[in-house]
Every structure is written in C-alpha cells, then in structure tokens.
Amino acid sequence: MPCQSNNELKALVKKAKICTKDGKVADYIPELGKAKPDDLSIAIHYPDGRCLSAGDIEKKITLQSISKVISLAFVLMDRGPDDVFKHVGMEPTGDPFNSIVKLETMAPTKPLNPLINAGALVVTQMIKGDSVNERFQRLLAFVQELTNDSTIHYREEVARSEFETAHLNRALCYFLKQHKMMAENTDVEQLMDLYTKQCAIEMNCLDLARIGLVFAMDGVDPLSGKQIIPTDVARICKTFMVTCGMYNASGEFAIKIGIPAKSGVSGGIMGAVPGKFGIGIFGPALDEKGNSIAGIKLLELLSKNYKLSMF
C-alpha cells in the first residue's frame, strides 16, 4: 500500500519548518554536515498498512543514535536482560550523550543507560559473532526484518567519516575496558568499525515509521502477524525511549509530547505511539541537545492536536 500524502500533516510540517532556522546540522561528522538544514518530512505507519506522509519521505537518512534502540532489542534477545544489565544501567542522565563525567564519578563505573554513547558501545560490544562482518550482518538482517526490506544497507562514506572522527568514543571504550565493563580482549578498533557501521545504516522515513510500528505494537509486525521482538523486550526498549530517548532533553520531551521516541544526530526521530502507529521523521537541523529542532516541534503539534501523550 503506497504512502498517501496528507494535507493535515503538510500543514503541521509547514508550521514546524519555521524552527529549522534556529538549528544546525551535525557538521562535526563531515558527511552529515552536507544535509540541507531546512528539510523536514514525516511518515506515519498504521497497523492496517495505511501510511500518511508529508515532505520528501523517500530521502534516505542514517540511523545514528536511533540504532541504539535496535541494537539494544537485538542484544536483549541474544543475551537476556540479566546479562545486559550487569554491564549497563537503567537510569536517565542529565549529561550530554557523549559525556564521560558519570563514568568517572560513579561506582561501579557502569554506563547509566544503553542510549548514551558509553552504554550503546557496551551493548554493541555484546552482539554475538566471530568477526565484525558476522556481527554486523546479524544486526543488519534484524533491521531488514523489522522494515520488511532486504535492500537496506549502510552508507559507507558516513561510516568512514564517523570512524575517522570517533576519538571520544574510542576514549569511552578504553575507559570502560579499564573498569571491566567491556571484555579485556575487546579490540577497540574493531568495535568502532562495527559501531560506526551500525550508526550508518540507512533508510527513509517510511522504513523508520515501520520500525516504530513494531515497537508500538509490542514487538509484533501487524502486517505479517509475526512477533519479531518479544513483548517484554519491546516494553523495556519503549521505556528507555521515554526516559532516555531524546538525550538530556528526555524529561521535557516526556512532559510536552509523551510518546516513546528516539532521535539521532542525522536529524531522524523514530516514534512509537503505543497500540496506535509508528512515526518516522527527518529534519537535520538540530537543537543544542542534538535533537531535530523542527522534528520535535512537529511531534509536539501532533501530540497536542491528537492527544497522543501516554501520560
């Protein structure tokens, strides 16, 4: 079923797009710096297969931090919650997503949650496999299943750009190794190779909305009827999306918008309105916290107009 352009969504996009002038693209990753700051698009995917959209939803974006929710679900399925949460916590943080501060000041030195960089690196390190390629292909196959699209892959130039500039993430890895939150034999360069490829997985807004729909429906793909993610794993991931999904703006986001969502510095936002639909947004102009500035405004308008908050 094709995605239908929707006039109500077009009006909301037009209203939210004004905010793009106050944002800035993520030019600290050179490839992401090439995005057009005034882009804004949205797709909404319903359980019955209907899809509504506004803007250029076919434009492809890399997942960046949105991939953290997907890898978390995958590793929880691979290893179980008890093993995962020995190495990463469950608490929100008021610090930036790439901060090392809490690792230095807390005992034990454990990342507060899986959606900050330190926690996501620990989770990615736990993906099973004998090589970077095997581990990445397993994760990619999971993404392809979630979207029902076997053509989804990663964008090599973005992965390379991130790999070459990921000095802070390397520092986090070595710090975590020192404090035994990563295996002693973890090869940091191989982990960075895997992590940057994970972040560079590329898709459009409709694909993003399709993944959001699976989370919204407690891990079931309503179009195939298949339980792709166990219900409890989907619940854990949605809880983290509410408490930690929008970096250190998550509390304000929960109050103003109140839906499980995860953002990435490419300007993508994946939303999962429980029991109702999935949302995919692309707006590369970011606010100071690293979230799509117009994307958040668009979600705020949607939530207010259609009473989407779960609170």
C-alpha positions in Angstrom: 0.0 0.0 0.0 1.6 3.3 -1.1 2.1 6.1 1.4 -0.5 8.8 0.9 0.4 12.5 1.1 -1.8 14.1 3.8 -2.9 17.7 3.9 -3.2 17.9 7.7 0.4 16.6 8.0 1.5 19.1 5.3 0.1 22.0 7.4 1.9 20.8 10.5 5.2 20.3 8.7 4.9 23.9 7.3 4.3 25.2 10.8 7.1 23.3 12.3 9.6 24.1 9.5 9.9 27.6 10.7 12.1 26.3 13.6 14.8 25.0 11.2 16.4 28.4 11.1 17.3 28.1 14.8 19.0 24.7 14.3 22.3 23.5 12.9 23.3 20.3 11.0 25.8 17.9 12.7 28.8 19.2 10.8 31.2 17.6 13.3 30.6 14.5 11.3 31.7 15.8 7.9 29.3 13.6 5.8 26.3 14.7 8.0 27.3 18.3 7.5 26.2 18.1 3.9 22.5 17.8 4.8 20.0 20.6 3.9 19.0 22.3 7.2 15.5 23.2 6.0 14.5 19.6 5.1 11.5 18.2 7.1 9.4 15.1 6.4 7.2 12.7 8.3 5.6 9.3 7.7 3.0 7.7 9.9 2.5 3.9 9.6 -0.7 2.3 10.9 -1.3 -1.4 11.9 -3.7 -1.9 8.9 -1.0 -1.0 6.4 -2.1 2.6 5.8 0.6 5.2 5.7 0.3 9.0 5.7 3.1 11.4 4.9 4.3 14.9 4.2 7.6 16.1 2.8 10.2 14.0 0.9 9.8 10.8 2.8 11.9 8.9 0.3 15.1 10.8 1.2 17.4 8.4 2.9 19.0 9.1 6.3 21.4 7.2 8.5 20.1 5.9 11.8 22.9 7.3 14.1 21.6 7.0 17.7 18.3 5.6 16.6 20.3 2.4 16.0 20.9 2.2 19.8 17.3 1.1 20.5 17.5 -1.5 17.7 20.8 -2.9 18.9 19.5 -3.0 22.5 16.5 -5.0 21.4 18.8 -7.4 19.5 21.2 -7.9 22.3 18.4 -8.4 24.9 17.1 -11.1 22.6 20.6 -12.6 22.2 21.7 -12.5 25.9 18.7 -11.7 28.1 18.1 -8.7 30.4 20.1 -10.1 33.4 23.4 -10.3 31.4 22.9 -7.0 29.6 22.1 -5.0 32.8 25.1 -6.3 34.6 27.1 -4.1 32.2 24.8 -1.1 31.6 22.3 0.7 33.9 18.7 1.7 33.6 18.8 5.4 34.8 18.4 8.6 32.8 21.2 11.1 32.7 21.2 14.9 32.8 24.5 14.9 30.9 25.2 15.1 27.1 25.0 11.8 25.2 28.8 11.6 24.7 29.8 12.6 28.3 32.4 10.7 30.3 31.6 12.5 33.6 29.3 10.0 35.2 31.7 7.1 34.4 34.4 8.9 36.3 32.3 9.8 39.4 30.1 6.7 39.8 31.0 3.4 41.5 30.9 0.9 39.9 31.9 2.5 36.6 28.9 1.4 34.6 27.1 3.5 31.9 23.9 4.9 33.3 21.7 3.6 30.3 22.1 2.0 26.9 21.1 5.1 24.9 24.1 7.3 25.8 27.2 6.6 23.8 29.0 4.7 26.6 26.1 2.4 27.2 25.5 1.9 23.5 29.1 0.9 22.9 28.8 -1.7 25.7 25.6 -3.1 24.1 27.2 -3.2 20.6 30.2 -5.0 22.0 27.8 -7.7 23.3 26.5 -8.6 19.8 27.4 -12.2 19.2 29.7 -13.2 16.3 33.2 -14.2 15.4 34.0 -11.2 13.3 32.9 -7.6 12.7 31.3 -8.7 9.4 29.3 -11.6 11.0 28.1 -9.4 13.9 27.1 -6.5 11.6 25.3 -8.9 9.2 23.3 -10.3 12.0 22.2 -6.9 13.2 21.5 -5.7 9.6 19.3 -8.8 9.0 17.3 -7.9 12.1 16.8 -4.3 10.8 15.8 -5.7 7.4 13.2 -7.9 9.1 11.8 -5.0 11.1 11.4 -2.9 7.9 10.5 -5.9 5.7 13.1 -4.6 3.3 16.1 -6.7 2.3 17.7 -3.9 0.4 18.5 -1.8 3.5 22.3 -1.4 4.0 24.7 1.0 5.5 26.3 4.1 3.9 30.0 3.5 3.6 31.1 7.1 3.4 29.2 8.1 6.6 30.6 5.1 8.4 34.1 6.0 7.3 33.6 9.7 8.2 32.4 8.7 11.7 35.2 6.1 12.1 37.9 8.7 11.3 36.5 11.2 13.8 35.3 9.0 16.7 38.1 9.9 19.1 35.8 10.5 22.1 34.0 7.2 21.5 37.4 5.4 21.5 38.3 7.1 24.8 35.0 5.9 26.3 35.8 2.3 25.1 39.3 2.3 26.7 37.8 3.8 29.9 35.2 1.1 30.0 37.8 -1.6 29.3 40.0 -0.3 32.2 37.0 -0.7 34.5 36.0 -4.1 33.2 32.7 -3.1 31.7 33.9 -4.5 28.4 35.8 -7.7 27.9 39.5 -7.5 28.4 40.1 -8.9 24.8 37.8 -6.3 23.2 39.5 -4.8 20.2 38.5 -1.1 20.3 39.2 -0.5 16.6 37.0 -3.5 15.6 34.3 -2.3 17.9 34.5 1.2 16.4 34.2 -0.4 12.9 31.1 -2.3 14.0 29.5 0.7 15.9 30.1 3.2 13.1 28.5 0.8 10.5 25.6 0.3 12.9 25.1 4.1 13.1 25.4 4.4 9.3 22.6 2.0 8.5 20.4 4.0 6.0 16.7 4.1 5.4 13.8 6.5 4.6 11.1 7.9 6.9 8.6 5.2 5.9 11.1 2.5 7.0 11.7 4.3 10.2 7.9 4.5 10.8 7.6 0.8 10.1 10.2 0.0 12.9 8.3 2.4 15.2 5.1 0.5 14.4 6.7 -2.8 15.5 7.7 -1.3 18.8 4.2 0.4 19.2 2.6 -3.0 18.7 4.6 -4.7 21.5 7.1 -6.3 19.1 4.5 -7.7 16.6 4.7 -6.8 12.9 0.9 -6.3 12.3 1.3 -6.7 8.6 2.8 -10.2 8.8 1.4 -11.1 12.3 5.0 -12.2 13.3 6.3 -11.5 16.8 9.7 -10.1 15.8 10.6 -8.7 19.2 9.5 -10.5 22.4 6.8 -8.4 24.2 9.0 -7.8 27.3 12.0 -6.7 25.2 9.8 -4.2 23.3 8.5 -2.9 26.7 12.0 -2.4 28.0 13.0 -0.5 24.8 9.9 1.7 24.8 10.6 2.6 28.5 14.1 3.6 27.7 12.8 5.7 24.7 10.5 7.6 27.1 13.2 8.1 29.8 16.4 8.5 27.8 15.5 8.6 24.1 15.9 12.3 23.5 19.3 12.7 25.1 19.3 15.1 28.1 16.0 16.7 26.9 14.1 13.5 27.6 12.2 14.8 30.7 10.9 17.9 28.9 10.0 15.7 25.8 8.0 13.4 28.1 6.1 16.3 29.6 5.4 18.1 26.3 4.9 15.2 23.9 4.8 12.0 26.0 5.4 9.2 23.5 8.3 6.7 23.3 10.8 8.2 20.8 14.5 8.0 19.8 16.4 10.6 18.0 19.7 10.6 16.1 22.1 13.4 15.1 21.3 12.9 11.4 18.0 14.5 12.3 15.9 11.4 12.4 13.3 10.6 15.0 11.5 7.3 15.4 8.3 7.4 17.4 6.1 4.5 18.7 2.7 5.6 19.8 1.6 2.5 21.9 -1.0 0.4 20.2 -1.6 3.0 17.5 1.1 3.7 15.0 4.8 4.3 14.2 6.3 7.6 13.2 9.4 8.4 11.1 10.7 12.0 10.9 13.7 13.6 9.2 14.8 17.1 9.9 18.6 17.5 10.0 18.7 20.9 11.7 19.5 20.1 15.4 19.0 22.0 18.7 21.8 22.3 21.2 20.9 18.9 22.7 21.4 17.1 19.4 17.7 16.6 18.6 15.9 17.6 15.4 14.6 21.0 16.3 11.7 21.0 13.8 11.1 17.3 14.3 10.4 17.9 18.0 8.2 20.8 17.2 6.3 18.7 14.7 5.8 15.9 17.3 4.7 18.5 19.8 2.0 19.8 17.4 0.9 16.2 16.6 0.7 15.2 20.2 -1.3 18.2 21.2 -3.7 18.1 18.2 -4.4 14.4 18.5 -3.9 13.8 22.2 -1.1 11.2 21.8 0.6 11.6 25.2 0.6 8.3 27.2 0.6 10.3 30.4 
